[in-house]
Amino acid sequence: MPQTTLDTGDAIELAELLQFLTGWLARDPGRLGASLADYVGHPAYGTAQLRADLNRFTFLLGGDDGESLFDPDPER
């Protein structure tokens, strides 16, 4: 697999953006969920799945300690 490097400052900024989006999705999942469903076109991928993906990418970038991967609190 090819190597890709990312400057530490860029990784931190990207992780912060992912955390911002995760928090925004948690703020109003009803309204945002309907919009996401319209965009995706299938009910199998909703805001919970998107937030889980964003949390995983944040962890992989070193943006958190992984607690968000196991925290059932939807307000994170």
mmCIF file of the N, C-alpha and C atoms, coordinates in Angstrom:
data_MODEL
# 
_entry.id   MODEL 
# 
loop_
_atom_site.group_PDB 
_atom_site.id 
_atom_site.type_symbol 
_atom_site.label_atom_id 
_atom_site.label_alt_id 
_atom_site.label_comp_id 
_atom_site.label_asym_id 
_atom_site.label_entity_id 
_atom_site.label_seq_id 
_atom_site.pdbx_PDB_ins_code 
_atom_site.Cartn_x 
_atom_site.Cartn_y 
_atom_site.Cartn_z 
_atom_site.occupancy 
_atom_site.B_iso_or_equiv 
_atom_site.pdbx_formal_charge 
_atom_site.auth_seq_id 
_atom_site.auth_comp_id 
_atom_site.auth_asym_id 
_atom_site.auth_atom_id 
_atom_site.pdbx_PDB_model_num 
ATOM 1   N N  . MET A 1 1  ? 0.855   -1.171 0.000  1.00 0.00 ? 1  MET A N  1 
ATOM 2   C CA . MET A 1 1  ? 0.000   0.000  0.000  1.00 0.00 ? 1  MET A CA 1 
ATOM 3   C C  . MET A 1 1  ? 0.902   1.235  0.000  1.00 0.00 ? 1  MET A C  1 
ATOM 4   N N  . PRO A 1 2  ? 0.586   2.235  -0.810 1.00 0.00 ? 2  PRO A N  1 
ATOM 5   C CA . PRO A 1 2  ? 1.407   3.448  -0.843 1.00 0.00 ? 2  PRO A CA 1 
ATOM 6   C C  . PRO A 1 2  ? 1.330   4.222  0.470  1.00 0.00 ? 2  PRO A C  1 
ATOM 7   N N  . GLN A 1 3  ? 2.437   4.840  0.822  1.00 0.00 ? 3  GLN A N  1 
ATOM 8   C CA . GLN A 1 3  ? 2.501   5.663  2.029  1.00 0.00 ? 3  GLN A CA 1 
ATOM 9   C C  . GLN A 1 3  ? 2.001   7.072  1.736  1.00 0.00 ? 3  GLN A C  1 
ATOM 10  N N  . THR A 1 4  ? 1.269   7.613  2.668  1.00 0.00 ? 4  THR A N  1 
ATOM 11  C CA . THR A 1 4  ? 0.826   8.996  2.604  1.00 0.00 ? 4  THR A CA 1 
ATOM 12  C C  . THR A 1 4  ? 1.180   9.641  3.928  1.00 0.00 ? 4  THR A C  1 
ATOM 13  N N  . THR A 1 5  ? 1.779   10.804 3.853  1.00 0.00 ? 5  THR A N  1 
ATOM 14  C CA . THR A 1 5  ? 2.118   11.502 5.088  1.00 0.00 ? 5  THR A CA 1 
ATOM 15  C C  . THR A 1 5  ? 1.238   12.727 5.233  1.00 0.00 ? 5  THR A C  1 
ATOM 16  N N  . LEU A 1 6  ? 1.021   13.094 6.457  1.00 0.00 ? 6  LEU A N  1 
ATOM 17  C CA . LEU A 1 6  ? 0.189   14.247 6.774  1.00 0.00 ? 6  LEU A CA 1 
ATOM 18  C C  . LEU A 1 6  ? 0.892   15.032 7.866  1.00 0.00 ? 6  LEU A C  1 
ATOM 19  N N  . ASP A 1 7  ? 1.087   16.303 7.623  1.00 0.00 ? 7  ASP A N  1 
ATOM 20  C CA . ASP A 1 7  ? 1.698   17.173 8.615  1.00 0.00 ? 7  ASP A CA 1 
ATOM 21  C C  . ASP A 1 7  ? 0.891   17.107 9.912  1.00 0.00 ? 7  ASP A C  1 
ATOM 22  N N  . THR A 1 8  ? 1.572   17.122 11.040 1.00 0.00 ? 8  THR A N  1 
ATOM 23  C CA . THR A 1 8  ? 0.897   17.022 12.337 1.00 0.00 ? 8  THR A CA 1 
ATOM 24  C C  . THR A 1 8  ? -0.139  18.120 12.524 1.00 0.00 ? 8  THR A C  1 
ATOM 25  N N  . GLY A 1 9  ? 0.203   19.336 12.155 1.00 0.00 ? 9  GLY A N  1 
ATOM 26  C CA . GLY A 1 9  ? -0.752  20.444 12.278 1.00 0.00 ? 9  GLY A CA 1 
ATOM 27  C C  . GLY A 1 9  ? -1.990  20.224 11.429 1.00 0.00 ? 9  GLY A C  1 
ATOM 28  N N  . ASP A 1 10 ? -1.795  19.687 10.224 1.00 0.00 ? 10 ASP A N  1 
ATOM 29  C CA . ASP A 1 10 ? -2.934  19.394 9.353  1.00 0.00 ? 10 ASP A CA 1 
ATOM 30  C C  . ASP A 1 10 ? -3.793  18.270 9.930  1.00 0.00 ? 10 ASP A C  1 
ATOM 31  N N  . ALA A 1 11 ? -3.151  17.259 10.517 1.00 0.00 ? 11 ALA A N  1 
ATOM 32  C CA . ALA A 1 11 ? -3.895  16.159 11.133 1.00 0.00 ? 11 ALA A CA 1 
ATOM 33  C C  . ALA A 1 11 ? -4.735  16.661 12.299 1.00 0.00 ? 11 ALA A C  1 
ATOM 34  N N  . ILE A 1 12 ? -4.166  17.554 13.098 1.00 0.00 ? 12 ILE A N  1 
ATOM 35  C CA . ILE A 1 12 ? -4.908  18.126 14.228 1.00 0.00 ? 12 ILE A CA 1 
ATOM 36  C C  . ILE A 1 12 ? -6.102  18.925 13.728 1.00 0.00 ? 12 ILE A C  1 
ATOM 37  N N  . GLU A 1 13 ? -5.885  19.733 12.702 1.00 0.00 ? 13 GLU A N  1 
ATOM 38  C CA . GLU A 1 13 ? -6.977  20.547 12.157 1.00 0.00 ? 13 GLU A CA 1 
ATOM 39  C C  . GLU A 1 13 ? -8.073  19.667 11.561 1.00 0.00 ? 13 GLU A C  1 
ATOM 40  N N  . LEU A 1 14 ? -7.684  18.620 10.849 1.00 0.00 ? 14 LEU A N  1 
ATOM 41  C CA . LEU A 1 14 ? -8.668  17.703 10.280 1.00 0.00 ? 14 LEU A CA 1 
ATOM 42  C C  . LEU A 1 14 ? -9.447  16.984 11.380 1.00 0.00 ? 14 LEU A C  1 
ATOM 43  N N  . ALA A 1 15 ? -8.763  16.547 12.427 1.00 0.00 ? 15 ALA A N  1 
ATOM 44  C CA . ALA A 1 15 ? -9.437  15.888 13.553 1.00 0.00 ? 15 ALA A CA 1 
ATOM 45  C C  . ALA A 1 15 ? -10.430 16.834 14.221 1.00 0.00 ? 15 ALA A C  1 
ATOM 46  N N  . GLU A 1 16 ? -10.052 18.101 14.376 1.00 0.00 ? 16 GLU A N  1 
ATOM 47  C CA . GLU A 1 16 ? -10.968 19.084 14.971 1.00 0.00 ? 16 GLU A CA 1 
ATOM 48  C C  . GLU A 1 16 ? -12.189 19.295 14.090 1.00 0.00 ? 16 GLU A C  1 
ATOM 49  N N  . LEU A 1 17 ? -12.004 19.310 12.779 1.00 0.00 ? 17 LEU A N  1 
ATOM 50  C CA . LEU A 1 17 ? -13.134 19.450 11.861 1.00 0.00 ? 17 LEU A CA 1 
ATOM 51  C C  . LEU A 1 17 ? -14.069 18.249 11.980 1.00 0.00 ? 17 LEU A C  1 
ATOM 52  N N  . LEU A 1 18 ? -13.504 17.053 12.058 1.00 0.00 ? 18 LEU A N  1 
ATOM 53  C CA . LEU A 1 18 ? -14.328 15.855 12.211 1.00 0.00 ? 18 LEU A CA 1 
ATOM 54  C C  . LEU A 1 18 ? -15.107 15.881 13.521 1.00 0.00 ? 18 LEU A C  1 
ATOM 55  N N  . GLN A 1 19 ? -14.472 16.344 14.596 1.00 0.00 ? 19 GLN A N  1 
ATOM 56  C CA . GLN A 1 19 ? -15.160 16.462 15.885 1.00 0.00 ? 19 GLN A CA 1 
ATOM 57  C C  . GLN A 1 19 ? -16.277 17.501 15.808 1.00 0.00 ? 19 GLN A C  1 
ATOM 58  N N  . PHE A 1 20 ? -16.041 18.592 15.104 1.00 0.00 ? 20 PHE A N  1 
ATOM 59  C CA . PHE A 1 20 ? -17.072 19.613 14.914 1.00 0.00 ? 20 PHE A CA 1 
ATOM 60  C C  . PHE A 1 20 ? -18.279 19.013 14.194 1.00 0.00 ? 20 PHE A C  1 
ATOM 61  N N  . LEU A 1 21 ? -18.029 18.285 13.115 1.00 0.00 ? 21 LEU A N  1 
ATOM 62  C CA . LEU A 1 21 ? -19.123 17.678 12.355 1.00 0.00 ? 21 LEU A CA 1 
ATOM 63  C C  . LEU A 1 21 ? -19.878 16.640 13.185 1.00 0.00 ? 21 LEU A C  1 
ATOM 64  N N  . THR A 1 22 ? -19.160 15.865 13.984 1.00 0.00 ? 22 THR A N  1 
ATOM 65  C CA . THR A 1 22 ? -19.800 14.878 14.851 1.00 0.00 ? 22 THR A CA 1 
ATOM 66  C C  . THR A 1 22 ? -20.723 15.555 15.861 1.00 0.00 ? 22 THR A C  1 
ATOM 67  N N  . GLY A 1 23 ? -20.257 16.626 16.464 1.00 0.00 ? 23 GLY A N  1 
ATOM 68  C CA . GLY A 1 23 ? -21.080 17.378 17.410 1.00 0.00 ? 23 GLY A CA 1 
ATOM 69  C C  . GLY A 1 23 ? -22.295 17.990 16.748 1.00 0.00 ? 23 GLY A C  1 
ATOM 70  N N  . TRP A 1 24 ? -22.110 18.500 15.542 1.00 0.00 ? 24 TRP A N  1 
ATOM 71  C CA . TRP A 1 24 ? -23.216 19.106 14.793 1.00 0.00 ? 24 TRP A CA 1 
ATOM 72  C C  . TRP A 1 24 ? -24.277 18.052 14.477 1.00 0.00 ? 24 TRP A C  1 
ATOM 73  N N  . LEU A 1 25 ? -23.847 16.867 14.075 1.00 0.00 ? 25 LEU A N  1 
ATOM 74  C CA . LEU A 1 25 ? -24.803 15.795 13.786 1.00 0.00 ? 25 LEU A CA 1 
ATOM 75  C C  . LEU A 1 25 ? -25.571 15.374 15.034 1.00 0.00 ? 25 LEU A C  1 
ATOM 76  N N  . ALA A 1 26 ? -24.913 15.408 16.185 1.00 0.00 ? 26 ALA A N  1 
ATOM 77  C CA . ALA A 1 26 ? -25.565 15.023 17.436 1.00 0.00 ? 26 ALA A CA 1 
ATOM 78  C C  . ALA A 1 26 ? -26.567 16.072 17.892 1.00 0.00 ? 26 ALA A C  1 
ATOM 79  N N  . ARG A 1 27 ? -26.398 17.294 17.444 1.00 0.00 ? 27 ARG A N  1 
ATOM 80  C CA . ARG A 1 27 ? -27.233 18.416 17.898 1.00 0.00 ? 27 ARG A CA 1 
ATOM 81  C C  . ARG A 1 27 ? -28.695 18.257 17.499 1.00 0.00 ? 27 ARG A C  1 
ATOM 82  N N  . ASP A 1 28 ? -28.956 17.848 16.270 1.00 0.00 ? 28 ASP A N  1 
ATOM 83  C CA . ASP A 1 28 ? -30.332 17.732 15.786 1.00 0.00 ? 28 ASP A CA 1 
ATOM 84  C C  . ASP A 1 28 ? -30.440 16.546 14.827 1.00 0.00 ? 28 ASP A C  1 
ATOM 85  N N  . PRO A 1 29 ? -30.341 15.317 15.356 1.00 0.00 ? 29 PRO A N  1 
ATOM 86  C CA . PRO A 1 29 ? -30.316 14.148 14.476 1.00 0.00 ? 29 PRO A CA 1 
ATOM 87  C C  . PRO A 1 29 ? -31.605 13.944 13.679 1.00 0.00 ? 29 PRO A C  1 
ATOM 88  N N  . GLY A 1 30 ? -32.729 14.433 14.189 1.00 0.00 ? 30 GLY A N  1 
ATOM 89  C CA . GLY A 1 30 ? -33.980 14.278 13.450 1.00 0.00 ? 30 GLY A CA 1 
ATOM 90  C C  . GLY A 1 30 ? -33.964 15.019 12.129 1.00 0.00 ? 30 GLY A C  1 
ATOM 91  N N  . ARG A 1 31 ? -33.658 16.287 12.198 1.00 0.00 ? 31 ARG A N  1 
ATOM 92  C CA . ARG A 1 31 ? -33.645 17.113 10.989 1.00 0.00 ? 31 ARG A CA 1 
ATOM 93  C C  . ARG A 1 31 ? -32.475 16.740 10.077 1.00 0.00 ? 31 ARG A C  1 
ATOM 94  N N  . LEU A 1 32 ? -31.296 16.579 10.674 1.00 0.00 ? 32 LEU A N  1 
ATOM 95  C CA . LEU A 1 32 ? -30.126 16.248 9.869  1.00 0.00 ? 32 LEU A CA 1 
ATOM 96  C C  . LEU A 1 32 ? -30.215 14.827 9.325  1.00 0.00 ? 32 LEU A C  1 
ATOM 97  N N  . GLY A 1 33 ? -30.839 13.939 10.095 1.00 0.00 ? 33 GLY A N  1 
ATOM 98  C CA . GLY A 1 33 ? -31.017 12.564 9.631  1.00 0.00 ? 33 GLY A CA 1 
ATOM 99  C C  . GLY A 1 33 ? -31.890 12.489 8.395  1.00 0.00 ? 33 GLY A C  1 
ATOM 100 N N  . ALA A 1 34 ? -32.945 13.290 8.370  1.00 0.00 ? 34 ALA A N  1 
ATOM 101 C CA . ALA A 1 34 ? -33.821 13.316 7.196  1.00 0.00 ? 34 ALA A CA 1 
ATOM 102 C C  . ALA A 1 34 ? -33.066 13.836 5.977  1.00 0.00 ? 34 ALA A C  1 
ATOM 103 N N  . SER A 1 35 ? -32.265 14.858 6.168  1.00 0.00 ? 35 SER A N  1 
ATOM 104 C CA . SER A 1 35 ? -31.475 15.408 5.069  1.00 0.00 ? 35 SER A CA 1 
ATOM 105 C C  . SER A 1 35 ? -30.449 14.389 4.573  1.00 0.00 ? 35 SER A C  1 
ATOM 106 N N  . LEU A 1 36 ? -29.784 13.709 5.510  1.00 0.00 ? 36 LEU A N  1 
ATOM 107 C CA . LEU A 1 36 ? -28.802 12.693 5.122  1.00 0.00 ? 36 LEU A CA 1 
ATOM 108 C C  . LEU A 1 36 ? -29.477 11.553 4.371  1.00 0.00 ? 36 LEU A C  1 
ATOM 109 N N  . ALA A 1 37 ? -30.644 11.131 4.835  1.00 0.00 ? 37 ALA A N  1 
ATOM 110 C CA . ALA A 1 37 ? -31.376 10.052 4.162  1.00 0.00 ? 37 ALA A CA 1 
ATOM 111 C C  . ALA A 1 37 ? -31.736 10.446 2.734  1.00 0.00 ? 37 ALA A C  1 
ATOM 112 N N  . ASP A 1 38 ? -32.145 11.692 2.541  1.00 0.00 ? 38 ASP A N  1 
ATOM 113 C CA . ASP A 1 38 ? -32.439 12.169 1.188  1.00 0.00 ? 38 ASP A CA 1 
ATOM 114 C C  . ASP A 1 38 ? -31.193 12.138 0.313  1.00 0.00 ? 38 ASP A C  1 
ATOM 115 N N  . TYR A 1 39 ? -30.072 12.520 0.884  1.00 0.00 ? 39 TYR A N  1 
ATOM 116 C CA . TYR A 1 39 ? -28.819 12.578 0.132  1.00 0.00 ? 39 TYR A CA 1 
ATOM 117 C C  . TYR A 1 39 ? -28.285 11.181 -0.187 1.00 0.00 ? 39 TYR A C  1 
ATOM 118 N N  . VAL A 1 40 ? -28.274 10.297 0.818  1.00 0.00 ? 40 VAL A N  1 
ATOM 119 C CA . VAL A 1 40 ? -27.720 8.954  0.653  1.00 0.00 ? 40 VAL A CA 1 
ATOM 120 C C  . VAL A 1 40 ? -28.658 8.078  -0.171 1.00 0.00 ? 40 VAL A C  1 
ATOM 121 N N  . GLY A 1 41 ? -29.952 8.218  0.057  1.00 0.00 ? 41 GLY A N  1 
ATOM 122 C CA . GLY A 1 41 ? -30.927 7.454  -0.702 1.00 0.00 ? 41 GLY A CA 1 
ATOM 123 C C  . GLY A 1 41 ? -31.193 6.054  -0.171 1.00 0.00 ? 41 GLY A C  1 
ATOM 124 N N  . HIS A 1 42 ? -30.670 5.752  1.012  1.00 0.00 ? 42 HIS A N  1 
ATOM 125 C CA . HIS A 1 42 ? -30.906 4.432  1.603  1.00 0.00 ? 42 HIS A CA 1 
ATOM 126 C C  . HIS A 1 42 ? -30.887 4.569  3.122  1.00 0.00 ? 42 HIS A C  1 
ATOM 127 N N  . PRO A 1 43 ? -31.844 3.956  3.815  1.00 0.00 ? 43 PRO A N  1 
ATOM 128 C CA . PRO A 1 43 ? -31.933 4.127  5.268  1.00 0.00 ? 43 PRO A CA 1 
ATOM 129 C C  . PRO A 1 43 ? -30.845 3.398  6.067  1.00 0.00 ? 43 PRO A C  1 
ATOM 130 N N  . ALA A 1 44 ? -30.038 2.562  5.428  1.00 0.00 ? 44 ALA A N  1 
ATOM 131 C CA . ALA A 1 44 ? -29.031 1.791  6.166  1.00 0.00 ? 44 ALA A CA 1 
ATOM 132 C C  . ALA A 1 44 ? -27.874 2.651  6.670  1.00 0.00 ? 44 ALA A C  1 
ATOM 133 N N  . TYR A 1 45 ? -27.694 3.827  6.094  1.00 0.00 ? 45 TYR A N  1 
ATOM 134 C CA . TYR A 1 45 ? -26.594 4.702  6.523  1.00 0.00 ? 45 TYR A CA 1 
ATOM 135 C C  . TYR A 1 45 ? -27.190 6.004  7.021  1.00 0.00 ? 45 TYR A C  1 
ATOM 136 N N  . GLY A 1 46 ? -27.296 6.107  8.346  1.00 0.00 ? 46 GLY A N  1 
ATOM 137 C CA . GLY A 1 46 ? -27.887 7.289  8.957  1.00 0.00 ? 46 GLY A CA 1 
ATOM 138 C C  . GLY A 1 46 ? -26.864 8.087  9.735  1.00 0.00 ? 46 GLY A C  1 
ATOM 139 N N  . THR A 1 47 ? -27.366 9.019  10.536 1.00 0.00 ? 47 THR A N  1 
ATOM 140 C CA . THR A 1 47 ? -26.462 9.888  11.292 1.00 0.00 ? 47 THR A CA 1 
ATOM 141 C C  . THR A 1 47 ? -25.624 9.104  12.300 1.00 0.00 ? 47 THR A C  1 
ATOM 142 N N  . ALA A 1 48 ? -26.176 8.047  12.882 1.00 0.00 ? 48 ALA A N  1 
ATOM 143 C CA . ALA A 1 48 ? -25.399 7.254  13.845 1.00 0.00 ? 48 ALA A CA 1 
ATOM 144 C C  . ALA A 1 48 ? -24.200 6.597  13.164 1.00 0.00 ? 48 ALA A C  1 
ATOM 145 N N  . GLN A 1 49 ? -24.409 6.058  11.974 1.00 0.00 ? 49 GLN A N  1 
ATOM 146 C CA . GLN A 1 49 ? -23.316 5.426  11.242 1.00 0.00 ? 49 GLN A CA 1 
ATOM 147 C C  . GLN A 1 49 ? -22.283 6.464  10.795 1.00 0.00 ? 49 GLN A C  1 
ATOM 148 N N  . LEU A 1 50 ? -22.753 7.613  10.349 1.00 0.00 ? 50 LEU A N  1 
ATOM 149 C CA . LEU A 1 50 ? -21.838 8.672  9.935  1.00 0.00 ? 50 LEU A CA 1 
ATOM 150 C C  . LEU A 1 50 ? -21.015 9.164  11.115 1.00 0.00 ? 50 LEU A C  1 
ATOM 151 N N  . ARG A 1 51 ? -21.670 9.360  12.257 1.00 0.00 ? 51 ARG A N  1 
ATOM 152 C CA . ARG A 1 51 ? -20.939 9.800  13.452 1.00 0.00 ? 51 ARG A CA 1 
ATOM 153 C C  . ARG A 1 51 ? -19.911 8.762  13.880 1.00 0.00 ? 51 ARG A C  1 
ATOM 154 N N  . ALA A 1 52 ? -20.253 7.486  13.793 1.00 0.00 ? 52 ALA A N  1 
ATOM 155 C CA . ALA A 1 52 ? -19.296 6.431  14.140 1.00 0.00 ? 52 ALA A CA 1 
ATOM 156 C C  . ALA A 1 52 ? -18.086 6.475  13.207 1.00 0.00 ? 52 ALA A C  1 
ATOM 157 N N  . ASP A 1 53 ? -18.323 6.690  11.925 1.00 0.00 ? 53 ASP A N  1 
ATOM 158 C CA . ASP A 1 53 ? -17.216 6.805  10.972 1.00 0.00 ? 53 ASP A CA 1 
ATOM 159 C C  . ASP A 1 53 ? -16.351 8.025  11.274 1.00 0.00 ? 53 ASP A C  1 
ATOM 160 N N  . LEU A 1 54 ? -16.982 9.151  11.563 1.00 0.00 ? 54 LEU A N  1 
ATOM 161 C CA . LEU A 1 54 ? -16.227 10.362 11.889 1.00 0.00 ? 54 LEU A CA 1 
ATOM 162 C C  . LEU A 1 54 ? -15.406 10.169 13.162 1.00 0.00 ? 54 LEU A C  1 
ATOM 163 N N  . ASN A 1 55 ? -15.985 9.509  14.164 1.00 0.00 ? 55 ASN A N  1 
ATOM 164 C CA . ASN A 1 55 ? -15.248 9.222  15.401 1.00 0.00 ? 55 ASN A CA 1 
ATOM 165 C C  . ASN A 1 55 ? -14.045 8.318  15.132 1.00 0.00 ? 55 ASN A C  1 
ATOM 166 N N  . ARG A 1 56 ? -14.231 7.331  14.268 1.00 0.00 ? 56 ARG A N  1 
ATOM 167 C CA . ARG A 1 56 ? -13.131 6.415  13.947 1.00 0.00 ? 56 ARG A CA 1 
ATOM 168 C C  . ARG A 1 56 ? -12.002 7.161  13.241 1.00 0.00 ? 56 ARG A C  1 
ATOM 169 N N  . PHE A 1 57 ? -12.340 8.012  12.272 1.00 0.00 ? 57 PHE A N  1 
ATOM 170 C CA . PHE A 1 57 ? -11.308 8.775  11.566 1.00 0.00 ? 57 PHE A CA 1 
ATOM 171 C C  . PHE A 1 57 ? -10.603 9.748  12.510 1.00 0.00 ? 57 PHE A C  1 
ATOM 172 N N  . THR A 1 58 ? -11.351 10.338 13.423 1.00 0.00 ? 58 THR A N  1 
ATOM 173 C CA . THR A 1 58 ? -10.744 11.239 14.414 1.00 0.00 ? 58 THR A CA 1 
ATOM 174 C C  . THR A 1 58 ? -9.729  10.478 15.256 1.00 0.00 ? 58 THR A C  1 
ATOM 175 N N  . PHE A 1 59 ? -10.101 9.282  15.698 1.00 0.00 ? 59 PHE A N  1 
ATOM 176 C CA . PHE A 1 59 ? -9.184  8.451  16.482 1.00 0.00 ? 59 PHE A CA 1 
ATOM 177 C C  . PHE A 1 59 ? -7.940  8.096  15.673 1.00 0.00 ? 59 PHE A C  1 
ATOM 178 N N  . LEU A 1 60 ? -8.125  7.702  14.416 1.00 0.00 ? 60 LEU A N  1 
ATOM 179 C CA . LEU A 1 60 ? -6.990  7.314  13.579 1.00 0.00 ? 60 LEU A CA 1 
ATOM 180 C C  . LEU A 1 60 ? -6.032  8.474  13.337 1.00 0.00 ? 60 LEU A C  1 
ATOM 181 N N  . LEU A 1 61 ? -6.549  9.692  13.350 1.00 0.00 ? 61 LEU A N  1 
ATOM 182 C CA . LEU A 1 61 ? -5.707  10.879 13.189 1.00 0.00 ? 61 LEU A CA 1 
ATOM 183 C C  . LEU A 1 61 ? -5.037  11.290 14.495 1.00 0.00 ? 61 LEU A C  1 
ATOM 184 N N  . GLY A 1 62 ? -5.375  10.610 15.587 1.00 0.00 ? 62 GLY A N  1 
ATOM 185 C CA . GLY A 1 62 ? -4.805  10.959 16.885 1.00 0.00 ? 62 GLY A CA 1 
ATOM 186 C C  . GLY A 1 62 ? -5.546  12.075 17.577 1.00 0.00 ? 62 GLY A C  1 
ATOM 187 N N  . GLY A 1 63 ? -6.783  12.345 17.128 1.00 0.00 ? 63 GLY A N  1 
ATOM 188 C CA . GLY A 1 63 ? -7.564  13.447 17.678 1.00 0.00 ? 63 GLY A CA 1 
ATOM 189 C C  . GLY A 1 63 ? -8.234  13.147 18.997 1.00 0.00 ? 63 GLY A C  1 
ATOM 190 N N  . ASP A 1 64 ? -8.312  11.877 19.383 1.00 0.00 ? 64 ASP A N  1 
ATOM 191 C CA . ASP A 1 64 ? -8.837  11.518 20.697 1.00 0.00 ? 64 ASP A CA 1 
ATOM 192 C C  . ASP A 1 64 ? -8.270  10.162 21.100 1.00 0.00 ? 64 ASP A C  1 
ATOM 193 N N  . ASP A 1 65 ? -8.612  9.735  22.301 1.00 0.00 ? 65 ASP A N  1 
ATOM 194 C CA . ASP A 1 65 ? -8.049  8.500  22.844 1.00 0.00 ? 65 ASP A CA 1 
ATOM 195 C C  . ASP A 1 65 ? -8.868  7.257  22.499 1.00 0.00 ? 65 ASP A C  1 
ATOM 196 N N  . GLY A 1 66 ? -9.881  7.396  21.667 1.00 0.00 ? 66 GLY A N  1 
ATOM 197 C CA . GLY A 1 66 ? -10.723 6.278  21.280 1.00 0.00 ? 66 GLY A CA 1 
ATOM 198 C C  . GLY A 1 66 ? -11.974 6.131  22.113 1.00 0.00 ? 66 GLY A C  1 
ATOM 199 N N  . GLU A 1 67 ? -12.104 6.949  23.153 1.00 0.00 ? 67 GLU A N  1 
ATOM 200 C CA . GLU A 1 67 ? -13.292 6.861  24.003 1.00 0.00 ? 67 GLU A CA 1 
ATOM 201 C C  . GLU A 1 67 ? -14.567 7.072  23.190 1.00 0.00 ? 67 GLU A C  1 
ATOM 202 N N  . SER A 1 68 ? -14.514 7.939  22.193 1.00 0.00 ? 68 SER A N  1 
ATOM 203 C CA . SER A 1 68 ? -15.699 8.219  21.380 1.00 0.00 ? 68 SER A CA 1 
ATOM 204 C C  . SER A 1 68 ? -16.149 6.998  20.583 1.00 0.00 ? 68 SER A C  1 
ATOM 205 N N  . LEU A 1 69 ? -15.264 6.026  20.406 1.00 0.00 ? 69 LEU A N  1 
ATOM 206 C CA . LEU A 1 69 ? -15.644 4.818  19.679 1.00 0.00 ? 69 LEU A CA 1 
ATOM 207 C C  . LEU A 1 69 ? -16.543 3.913  20.509 1.00 0.00 ? 69 LEU A C  1 
ATOM 208 N N  . PHE A 1 70 ? -16.465 4.050  21.833 1.00 0.00 ? 70 PHE A N  1 
ATOM 209 C CA . PHE A 1 70 ? -17.200 3.165  22.722 1.00 0.00 ? 70 PHE A CA 1 
ATOM 210 C C  . PHE A 1 70 ? -18.221 3.890  23.585 1.00 0.00 ? 70 PHE A C  1 
ATOM 211 N N  . ASP A 1 71 ? -18.291 5.199  23.488 1.00 0.00 ? 71 ASP A N  1 
ATOM 212 C CA . ASP A 1 71 ? -19.186 6.006  24.313 1.00 0.00 ? 71 ASP A CA 1 
ATOM 213 C C  . ASP A 1 71 ? -20.581 6.010  23.697 1.00 0.00 ? 71 ASP A C  1 
ATOM 214 N N  . PRO A 1 72 ? -21.574 5.432  24.373 1.00 0.00 ? 72 PRO A N  1 
ATOM 215 C CA . PRO A 1 72 ? -22.919 5.405  23.809 1.00 0.00 ? 72 PRO A CA 1 
ATOM 216 C C  . PRO A 1 72 ? -23.652 6.743  23.892 1.00 0.00 ? 72 PRO A C  1 
ATOM 217 N N  . ASP A 1 73 ? -23.041 7.746  24.531 1.00 0.00 ? 73 ASP A N  1 
ATOM 218 C CA . ASP A 1 73 ? -23.692 9.047  24.695 1.00 0.00 ? 73 ASP A CA 1 
ATOM 219 C C  . ASP A 1 73 ? -23.810 9.740  23.343 1.00 0.00 ? 73 ASP A C  1 
ATOM 220 N N  . PRO A 1 74 ? -25.037 9.940  22.828 1.00 0.00 ? 74 PRO A N  1 
ATOM 221 C CA . PRO A 1 74 ? -25.204 10.564 21.512 1.00 0.00 ? 74 PRO A CA 1 
ATOM 222 C C  . PRO A 1 74 ? -24.877 12.051 21.495 1.00 0.00 ? 74 PRO A C  1 
ATOM 223 N N  . GLU A 1 75 ? -24.649 12.654 22.646 1.00 0.00 ? 75 GLU A N  1 
ATOM 224 C CA . GLU A 1 75 ? -24.377 14.097 22.685 1.00 0.00 ? 75 GLU A CA 1 
ATOM 225 C C  . GLU A 1 75 ? -22.896 14.429 22.564 1.00 0.00 ? 75 GLU A C  1 
ATOM 226 N N  . ARG A 1 76 ? -22.065 13.436 22.371 1.00 0.00 ? 76 ARG A N  1 
ATOM 227 C CA . ARG A 1 76 ? -20.618 13.678 22.218 1.00 0.00 ? 76 ARG A CA 1 
ATOM 228 C C  . ARG A 1 76 ? -20.296 14.348 20.929 1.00 0.00 ? 76 ARG A C  1 
# 
